[in-house]
Amino acid sequence: MSFYEVYDSIKHKPYETMLESMTVKDVDRALNKTELDEHDLLALLSPAAAERLEEMAQKAHWLTVQNFGKTISLYAPLYLTDYCVNKCAYCSFSFDNDFPRRKLTALEIDQEAKALKDMGIQHVILLTGESRVHSSVSYLAESARILRKHAASIAIEVQPLDAEEYHQLFQAGVDGLTVYQEVYNEEVYKDIHIKGPKRNYRYRLDAPERGCQAGMRSINIGALLGMDNWRKEVFFTALHARYLQKKYIETDIAVSFPRIRPNLGGFEPRVNVEDKDLVQAMLAFRLFMPRAGITLSTREEAELRDHLIKLGVTKMSAASSTVVGGYANKKEDNSQFEISDTRSVEEVKHRLKQLGYQPVSKDWDILAGEEEKDAFSASCDYDRKARTGAGV
């Protein structure tokens, strides 16, 4: 059984009606509980919870400090290539967008890694467009081996892979995986993913679980807010995260709450997600999952990020570039999306200290996980047949 069966069994419930029917009493009941169920989560995501945001914020802050202390881990994304075989309505990398594509060489990757290390970044997430030709498993593995000389932790955000492919990358030094479902509403998903292997909803939805099976130390999931009713999207994201956390107890589970940013295709959000909505989403999730991480990217403006830190954030990016070779080999390339917080790593660290938080550049070392490399279970369900476009 995978999370898809869980989702499929409950997706037809009248969530809009259920959310509207929640009262402040339902919210107060959830606030007074130590372990929340799905009904409590809906209450905290409902319009009625707007009257209790301050109380939610206080409890969310307390729970986060209790479980994580007053620390924030820092990371930066490193884009390796922007070639993509998918046509997605909302993404600048969509294959129908006309701009010069680029792929970093081994030398350029090494230069990028050195530049990030000089900036004070020890945790790096490797990103690509989705193309098995231009971002093959062998290319990703070689990229990770190069990064190992400069980084303490390497994560990936690439096309969904089979479990044994994730394990190959794990063996090469990758210890984290980020896979955004983009939108949990299956009908909307099909509508905005127009062509390419990314149209396979289930294969993408099950990717985080395959990463857990392959031995990844940390898994980060999320929905791109603005595609559908944000309350429902956060609800399913939270259920997905709890499913993974309960089934894979040795894996660190985290979520992100990215909102749609300006992109080359000019895609406009279908649903407006305001700052107060983002706050409520984060608070509801933190109360529902006190021991899960919350990642905050530079999609959001600096001032807002500073205010969100105390509401449950455990990890945030700094000095990010969303173009290929954006640090040591920057050219006038197209970015995947526009960033909003342009502060340097040192500026972010300084602000965190002002707010009473300790910025953490290194909380894990690749070498510390070497003894775990052979822990991959032979019982993993590779599900090779699930992937479409495997030869693309």
C-alpha positions in Angstrom: 0.0 0.0 0.0 1.2 3.5 -0.8 -0.1 7.0 -0.1 -1.9 6.9 -3.4 -4.4 4.4 -2.0 -4.9 6.6 1.1 -5.5 9.6 -1.1 -7.8 7.8 -3.5 -10.0 6.5 -0.7 -10.7 10.0 0.7 -10.3 12.5 -2.2 -14.0 12.6 -3.0 -15.0 13.9 0.5 -16.8 17.3 0.5 -13.8 19.1 1.9 -15.1 22.6 1.1 -18.3 21.9 3.0 -16.4 20.3 5.9 -14.0 23.3 6.1 -16.9 25.8 6.1 -18.7 23.9 8.8 -15.9 24.1 11.3 -16.4 26.5 14.3 -14.2 28.3 16.7 -15.1 25.6 19.2 -13.6 23.0 16.9 -10.4 25.1 16.6 -10.2 25.5 20.4 -10.6 21.8 20.8 -7.7 21.2 18.5 -5.6 23.7 20.3 -6.1 21.9 23.6 -5.1 18.5 22.3 -1.6 17.1 22.3 -2.1 14.7 19.3 -4.3 15.9 16.5 -6.3 13.9 14.0 -7.6 14.7 10.6 -10.7 16.5 11.9 -8.5 18.7 14.1 -6.3 19.5 11.0 -9.3 20.6 9.0 -10.4 22.8 11.9 -7.0 24.5 12.0 -7.1 25.1 8.2 -10.7 26.3 8.2 -11.8 29.9 7.9 -12.9 29.8 11.6 -9.3 29.4 12.6 -8.5 32.9 11.5 -9.8 34.1 14.9 -7.2 32.0 16.7 -4.1 32.6 14.7 -2.3 34.3 17.6 -3.0 31.3 19.9 -1.9 28.9 17.1 1.3 30.9 16.6 2.2 30.7 20.3 1.7 27.0 20.5 3.5 26.4 17.1 6.5 28.4 18.4 6.6 26.5 21.6 6.4 23.1 19.9 9.1 24.0 17.4 11.5 25.2 20.1 10.7 22.1 22.2 11.5 19.7 19.3 14.2 21.6 17.3 15.6 24.3 19.6 16.1 27.8 18.3 18.2 26.8 15.3 17.7 27.3 11.6 19.6 25.1 9.1 20.8 27.0 5.9 21.1 25.6 2.4 21.2 26.7 -1.2 20.0 25.3 -4.5 22.4 24.5 -7.3 20.9 24.2 -10.7 22.8 21.7 -12.9 20.7 21.9 -16.1 17.5 23.4 -17.4 16.7 20.9 -20.1 13.2 19.4 -19.7 10.9 17.1 -21.6 7.7 18.2 -19.9 5.2 20.8 -20.9 3.9 22.3 -17.6 1.7 25.4 -17.6 3.5 27.0 -14.6 7.2 26.3 -15.1 9.8 28.4 -17.0 11.7 25.2 -17.9 8.7 23.8 -19.8 10.1 22.5 -23.2 7.8 24.9 -25.2 9.5 27.9 -23.7 12.2 29.2 -26.1 15.4 30.1 -24.5 19.1 28.8 -24.6 19.3 25.7 -22.5 22.4 24.8 -20.5 24.0 21.9 -18.7 27.0 22.3 -16.3 30.2 20.4 -17.0 32.1 18.5 -14.3 34.6 21.5 -14.0 31.7 24.0 -13.7 30.0 21.9 -11.0 33.3 21.9 -9.1 33.5 25.7 -9.4 29.9 26.1 -8.3 30.5 23.9 -5.3 33.6 25.9 -4.3 31.7 29.2 -4.7 28.9 27.9 -2.4 31.4 26.7 0.2 33.1 30.1 0.1 29.7 31.7 0.7 29.3 29.6 3.9 26.9 27.0 2.4 27.5 23.4 3.5 24.1 22.0 2.6 23.3 21.9 -1.2 20.3 20.8 -3.1 20.9 19.8 -6.7 18.2 20.7 -9.2 17.5 20.0 -12.8 14.8 20.1 -15.4 13.2 16.7 -16.0 15.2 15.0 -18.8 16.7 11.6 -18.5 19.0 12.4 -21.4 20.4 15.6 -19.9 20.1 14.7 -16.2 20.7 11.0 -16.2 21.3 9.0 -13.0 24.9 8.7 -14.0 25.3 12.5 -14.5 23.6 13.1 -11.1 25.8 10.5 -9.4 28.9 12.1 -10.8 27.7 15.6 -9.8 27.2 14.3 -6.2 30.7 12.8 -6.1 32.1 16.2 -7.1 30.0 18.0 -4.5 31.1 15.6 -1.8 34.5 17.3 -1.8 32.9 20.6 -0.8 29.6 20.0 0.9 28.5 18.3 4.1 25.1 17.3 2.8 23.7 16.8 -0.7 20.0 16.6 -1.6 18.3 16.4 -5.0 15.2 17.8 -6.6 15.0 16.1 -10.0 12.6 13.9 -12.1 11.1 11.1 -10.1 13.2 7.9 -10.1 12.9 4.3 -9.3 13.9 3.1 -5.9 17.1 1.4 -7.1 18.1 4.6 -8.9 17.6 6.6 -5.7 19.8 4.1 -4.0 22.5 4.6 -6.7 22.5 8.3 -5.9 22.5 7.5 -2.2 25.6 5.5 -2.7 27.2 8.4 -4.6 26.6 10.7 -1.6 23.1 12.0 -1.9 21.3 11.9 1.5 18.2 14.0 0.9 15.3 14.1 -1.6 12.8 16.8 -2.4 9.7 16.0 -4.5 6.9 18.5 -4.8 3.6 16.9 -5.9 2.8 20.4 -7.3 -0.9 19.8 -6.7 -2.7 17.0 -5.0 -6.0 17.5 -6.8 -5.6 14.8 -9.4 -7.8 16.5 -12.0 -6.0 19.9 -11.7 -2.7 18.0 -11.9 -3.7 16.5 -15.3 -4.8 19.9 -16.6 -1.6 21.7 -15.8 0.9 18.9 -16.8 0.1 18.9 -20.5 2.8 16.6 -22.0 5.6 14.5 -20.8 6.3 11.8 -18.2 5.4 14.2 -15.4 1.7 13.6 -16.3 2.0 10.3 -14.4 0.4 11.5 -11.1 0.9 8.3 -9.2 4.5 7.8 -10.1 5.3 11.2 -8.8 3.2 10.8 -5.7 4.9 7.6 -4.7 8.5 9.0 -5.4 9.1 10.2 -1.8 8.3 6.7 -0.5 10.8 5.2 -3.0 13.3 7.6 -1.6 12.6 6.4 1.9 13.1 2.8 0.8 16.3 3.7 -0.9 17.9 5.0 2.4 17.6 8.7 2.0 18.1 10.4 5.4 15.7 13.2 4.7 12.6 13.7 2.5 10.9 17.0 1.7 7.5 17.3 0.1 5.0 20.0 -0.7 2.4 21.5 -2.9 2.8 24.6 -5.1 0.2 26.8 -3.5 -2.0 28.6 -5.9 -3.1 25.7 -8.1 -6.2 24.8 -6.1 -7.9 25.4 -2.8 -4.9 26.0 -0.6 -6.7 24.6 2.5 -7.3 21.3 0.8 -3.7 21.2 -0.7 -2.2 21.7 2.7 -4.5 19.1 4.2 -3.3 16.4 1.8 0.3 17.5 2.1 0.1 17.1 5.9 -1.6 13.6 5.5 1.2 12.6 3.1 3.9 13.8 5.5 2.3 12.0 8.4 2.0 8.8 6.4 5.7 8.9 5.6 6.7 9.8 9.1 4.8 6.9 10.6 5.9 4.3 8.1 9.6 5.4 7.8 10.5 6.3 11.4 14.2 6.6 10.7 13.7 9.2 7.9 13.5 13.0 8.6 10.3 14.3 7.0 9.8 17.9 6.1 7.5 20.1 4.1 7.6 23.3 2.1 4.9 25.8 1.3 6.0 27.4 -2.0 3.7 29.9 -3.6 3.7 30.4 -7.4 6.2 33.1 -8.5 6.5 34.9 -11.8 7.8 32.6 -14.5 8.6 32.6 -18.2 5.3 31.2 -19.3 3.4 34.0 -17.5 1.2 31.5 -15.6 -1.1 33.1 -13.1 -2.2 31.4 -9.8 -5.6 29.9 -10.0 -6.1 30.7 -6.4 -4.8 33.7 -4.6 -2.8 32.6 -1.5 -2.2 35.7 0.7 0.4 36.1 3.4 -2.1 35.4 6.1 -3.1 32.2 4.3 0.5 31.1 4.2 0.8 31.8 8.0 -2.3 29.7 8.7 -1.0 26.9 6.6 2.3 26.7 8.4 0.7 27.0 11.8 -1.8 24.2 11.2 0.9 21.9 9.9 3.2 22.6 12.8 0.4 21.8 15.3 -0.5 18.6 13.4 3.1 17.4 13.0 5.3 18.9 15.8 8.4 16.8 14.9 8.4 17.5 11.1 10.7 20.0 9.5 9.4 23.1 7.7 11.5 24.5 4.9 11.3 28.1 3.7 12.8 29.3 0.4 13.8 32.6 -1.0 10.5 32.7 -3.0 9.2 34.8 -0.1 10.4 38.3 0.7 12.9 39.0 3.3 10.6 40.8 5.8 8.0 38.0 5.5 10.6 35.3 6.0 11.8 37.0 9.1 8.3 37.0 10.6 7.7 33.3 9.6 10.8 32.0 11.3 9.2 31.9 14.7 6.1 30.1 13.4 7.8 26.7 12.9 10.5 27.1 10.3 13.5 24.7 10.8 15.4 25.2 7.5 15.7 28.0 5.0 17.7 28.8 1.8 20.0 31.8 1.6 21.6 33.7 -1.3 19.8 31.4 -3.8 20.1 31.4 -7.5 17.5 29.7 -9.7 19.6 29.8 -12.9 22.0 27.1 -14.1 25.5 28.0 -12.9 24.2 30.9 -10.8 27.2 31.3 -8.5 30.6 30.9 -10.2 29.4 30.6 -13.8 26.5 33.0 -14.0 25.3 33.9 -17.4 22.1 35.6 -18.7 20.2 32.4 -18.5 16.5 31.9 -17.7 15.6 31.3 -14.1 13.0 28.7 -13.1 11.2 31.3 -11.1 11.9 34.7 -9.5 13.3 34.9 -6.0 12.3 37.6 -3.6 14.8 37.5 -0.7 18.2 38.5 -2.2 20.2 38.8 1.0 23.6 37.3 1.2 24.4 34.3 3.5 26.0 36.6 6.0 23.1 39.0 6.0 20.7 36.1 6.7 22.9 34.7 9.5 23.1 38.2 11.0 19.3 38.6 11.0 18.7 35.1 12.5 21.0 36.0 15.4 19.2 39.3 15.9 16.0 37.2 16.1 17.5 35.0 18.7 18.2 32.0 16.5 21.4 30.1 15.8 22.1 29.7 12.0 23.4 26.2 11.3 25.6 25.7 8.3 26.4 22.0 9.0 24.3 19.6 11.0 25.2 16.4 9.0 28.2 15.1 7.2 28.2 12.8 4.2 31.0 10.8 5.7 28.9 10.1 8.8 26.4 8.2 6.8 28.9 5.9 5.0 28.2 2.9 7.2 24.5 3.2 6.2 25.1 2.7 2.5 24.4 -1.1 2.6 21.2 -0.7 4.6 19.0 -0.7 1.5 16.3 -3.3 1.8 15.9 -6.0 -0.9 12.2 -5.8 -0.3 11.9 -2.4 -2.0 9.2 -2.3 -4.6 11.0 -0.8 -7.6 7.8 -0.5 -9.6 9.8 -0.1 -12.8 6.7 -0.5 -15.0 5.1 2.6 -13.3 7.4 5.0 -15.0 6.4 6.5 -18.4 8.9 7.8 -20.8 11.8 5.9 -19.2 13.8 6.1 -22.3 13.3 9.8 -22.7 
